[in-house]
């Protein structure tokens, strides 16, 4: 009976080993598949975040391009208007060109404010305040009610200050986009 019992024990151990091996194999396979799924999920999430960052950067870049272009149009129209005031040759059409450029600038600025970084918002606000003041002073001069320091030449000096503010704003925008803040400066590399 000893050898039958040993044979039976060996058979039980063999069958048990085979059953346990298949269970352990399935558990190991499930764990490997779960880890692989997690890695795929993490990779997909990382890709989604990269795509969101690129989309956000593109939105900011487009907003900054639009606000720069509208600022230039507005400043140019306002400068032309100031020269016409100086020459005494203002027409309703010229006034409308300034107002149209002003409305366009306000509209574009409102869009840019929704996507701009905090640092750029500070610059946009400063630029808007300065530009509004130059507009007000120019209109007062045109209406014949200039500020005490609102002569043609003093307002022309305001345009120089506007240009300097614009250069500062542009540098902050470029830095925000990772392009460097000054000409010739290498672009920032982000990881």
Backbone torsions as a table, in degrees:
resi	resn	phi	psi	omega
1	UNK	NA	-22.1	-179.5
2	UNK	-61.5	-43.8	-177.5
3	UNK	-76.0	-28.3	177.5
4	UNK	-68.9	-39.5	179.5
5	UNK	-67.8	-38.8	178.4
6	UNK	-67.2	-41.9	178.5
7	UNK	-62.6	-42.1	178.4
8	UNK	-65.1	-43.9	179.2
9	UNK	-62.0	-41.5	179.9
10	UNK	-65.2	-39.1	178.9
11	UNK	-66.4	-42.6	178.9
12	UNK	-62.9	-45.8	179.3
13	UNK	-62.8	-42.2	179.8
14	UNK	-63.2	-46.4	179.9
15	UNK	-66.8	-44.2	179.0
16	UNK	-60.9	-44.0	178.5
17	UNK	-60.0	-42.8	179.2
18	UNK	-64.0	-44.9	179.1
19	UNK	-65.3	-44.6	-179.4
20	UNK	-65.2	-40.4	-179.6
21	UNK	-61.0	-42.4	-179.6
22	UNK	-68.1	-37.0	177.3
23	UNK	-65.9	-46.7	-179.9
24	UNK	-64.5	-38.3	178.5
25	UNK	-62.9	-44.4	178.2
26	UNK	-64.6	-40.3	178.4
27	UNK	-63.5	-43.9	179.7
28	UNK	-62.8	-44.0	178.3
29	UNK	-61.8	-42.4	178.7
30	UNK	-63.2	-41.4	179.8
31	UNK	-65.9	-42.9	178.7
32	UNK	-62.5	-44.3	179.2
33	UNK	-65.1	-38.7	178.8
34	UNK	-64.6	-43.8	178.0
35	UNK	-64.6	-39.9	178.4
36	UNK	-64.8	-42.2	177.3
37	UNK	-61.8	-42.7	178.3
38	UNK	-61.2	-44.0	178.5
39	UNK	-62.1	-40.9	177.8
40	UNK	-64.4	-40.9	177.9
41	UNK	-61.8	-45.5	179.8
42	UNK	-63.9	-41.8	178.2
43	UNK	-64.2	-42.0	178.6
44	UNK	-65.1	-40.9	178.7
45	UNK	-66.1	-42.0	177.7
46	UNK	-62.7	-41.4	177.7
47	UNK	-63.6	-42.2	178.5
48	UNK	-61.7	-43.6	178.9
49	UNK	-63.5	-41.3	177.4
50	UNK	-62.2	-43.2	178.8
51	UNK	-63.0	-39.3	177.6
52	UNK	-65.1	-40.7	178.3
53	UNK	-64.0	-43.0	178.7
54	UNK	-64.1	-42.7	179.2
55	UNK	-63.7	-42.1	178.3
56	UNK	-63.8	-43.9	178.0
57	UNK	-60.9	-42.5	177.9
58	UNK	-63.9	-40.3	177.5
59	UNK	-62.7	-44.8	179.2
60	UNK	-64.1	-44.7	-179.4
61	UNK	-59.3	-47.2	179.0
62	UNK	-61.4	-42.8	177.9
63	UNK	-61.5	-42.2	-179.6
64	UNK	-67.9	-38.7	177.6
65	UNK	-62.2	-46.1	-178.2
66	UNK	-64.4	-43.0	-178.3
67	UNK	-68.5	-35.4	176.4
68	UNK	-65.2	-44.9	180.0
69	UNK	-64.1	-42.5	-179.2
70	UNK	-69.5	-35.1	175.9
71	UNK	-61.6	-46.3	-179.5
72	UNK	-61.2	-44.0	179.1
73	UNK	-61.6	-46.1	-178.6
74	UNK	-62.8	-47.7	-179.3
75	UNK	-62.1	-41.7	179.6
76	UNK	-63.9	-46.3	179.3
77	UNK	-63.5	-39.6	179.5
78	UNK	-67.9	-38.6	177.0
79	UNK	-64.0	-46.2	177.9
80	UNK	-59.9	-41.6	179.7
81	UNK	-62.8	-43.3	178.8
82	UNK	-59.7	-42.2	178.2
83	UNK	-64.2	-39.3	177.7
84	UNK	-67.3	-35.4	174.4
85	UNK	-61.4	-45.8	-179.4
86	UNK	-60.1	-38.6	-179.8
87	UNK	-83.5	-8.7	-177.0
88	UNK	71.8	31.9	-174.4
89	UNK	-124.8	40.3	-179.6
90	UNK	-81.1	133.1	176.5
91	UNK	-117.3	160.9	176.1
92	UNK	-58.3	-34.9	178.7
93	UNK	-63.9	-40.3	179.1
94	UNK	-67.1	-38.2	177.4
95	UNK	-64.5	-40.1	179.2
96	UNK	-65.0	-36.5	177.1
97	UNK	-61.0	-41.3	177.7
98	UNK	-65.4	-45.4	-178.6
99	UNK	-65.0	-37.8	178.0
100	UNK	-65.2	-44.0	177.8
101	UNK	-64.0	-36.6	179.2
102	UNK	-66.4	-46.4	178.5
103	UNK	-61.9	-43.2	178.8
104	UNK	-61.1	-43.6	179.7
105	UNK	-61.9	-43.8	179.3
106	UNK	-62.1	-40.8	179.7
107	UNK	-65.3	-47.5	-180.0
108	UNK	-65.2	-39.6	178.6
109	UNK	-61.8	-41.3	179.1
110	UNK	-60.9	-40.4	177.4
111	UNK	-67.0	-43.1	-178.9
112	UNK	-63.9	-33.8	180.0
113	UNK	-63.2	-23.4	-179.6
114	UNK	-78.9	-21.5	-176.7
115	UNK	-117.7	-11.3	-175.1
116	UNK	-71.3	150.7	175.0
117	UNK	-73.4	167.7	-179.3
118	UNK	-60.4	-41.5	-179.3
119	UNK	-64.2	-40.0	179.2
120	UNK	-70.4	-36.5	177.6
121	UNK	-59.2	-39.6	177.9
122	UNK	-59.9	-45.0	179.7
123	UNK	-66.7	-41.4	179.0
124	UNK	-62.4	-41.8	178.9
125	UNK	-63.9	-43.3	178.8
126	UNK	-63.4	-42.3	179.9
127	UNK	-65.2	-43.2	-179.3
128	UNK	-63.7	-42.4	178.8
129	UNK	-62.0	-46.9	-179.7
130	UNK	-64.7	-42.8	-179.4
131	UNK	-65.2	-39.7	177.6
132	UNK	-63.8	-37.9	179.2
133	UNK	-67.9	-40.6	177.4
134	UNK	-65.1	-40.8	176.5
135	UNK	-59.1	-48.8	-178.9
136	UNK	-60.2	-45.7	-178.9
137	UNK	-64.5	-39.0	179.3
138	UNK	-65.8	-43.4	-179.9
139	UNK	-66.5	-37.7	176.7
140	UNK	-62.6	-42.0	178.0
141	UNK	-63.0	-43.0	-178.7
142	UNK	-65.3	-35.2	-179.4
143	UNK	-79.5	-3.5	179.1
144	UNK	83.9	14.8	-179.2
145	UNK	-127.7	61.8	-174.4
146	UNK	-72.1	155.3	171.7
147	UNK	-62.8	160.0	177.8
148	UNK	-54.8	-33.6	178.1
149	UNK	-109.9	36.2	-173.5
150	UNK	-111.8	38.2	176.7
151	UNK	-75.0	168.9	178.9
152	UNK	-55.5	-48.8	-177.2
153	UNK	-66.2	-35.9	178.8
154	UNK	-70.1	-37.2	177.0
155	UNK	-70.0	-36.7	175.1
156	UNK	-58.6	-37.3	176.8
157	UNK	-64.4	-34.3	176.8
158	UNK	-60.5	-34.4	179.0
159	UNK	-66.6	-32.4	175.4
160	UNK	-65.0	-43.5	178.0
161	UNK	-64.7	-37.4	176.0
162	UNK	-60.1	-42.0	-179.6
163	UNK	-63.2	-41.0	178.7
164	UNK	-64.6	-41.4	175.9
165	UNK	-62.5	-40.8	179.6
166	UNK	-62.5	-42.6	178.5
167	UNK	-61.3	-40.9	176.7
168	UNK	-64.6	-43.2	179.2
169	UNK	-62.9	-43.7	179.6
170	UNK	-62.1	-40.1	179.1
171	UNK	-63.5	-40.6	178.6
172	UNK	-67.5	-38.7	177.3
173	UNK	-62.5	-45.7	-179.9
174	UNK	-61.9	-42.6	178.8
175	UNK	-63.5	-39.5	179.3
176	UNK	-63.2	-30.9	179.4
177	UNK	-88.7	0.2	179.0
178	UNK	79.1	23.8	-177.5
179	UNK	-101.9	1.5	-174.5
180	UNK	87.1	159.5	-173.9
181	UNK	-103.0	-12.6	-178.2
182	UNK	-133.3	158.2	178.4
183	UNK	-62.6	136.6	179.1
184	UNK	86.7	-9.7	179.6
185	UNK	-81.1	134.4	-179.5
186	UNK	-66.6	148.2	179.7
187	UNK	-68.3	148.7	176.5
188	UNK	-70.7	139.0	178.4
189	UNK	-108.8	122.0	179.0
190	UNK	-106.2	149.9	-178.6
191	UNK	-95.1	NA	NA
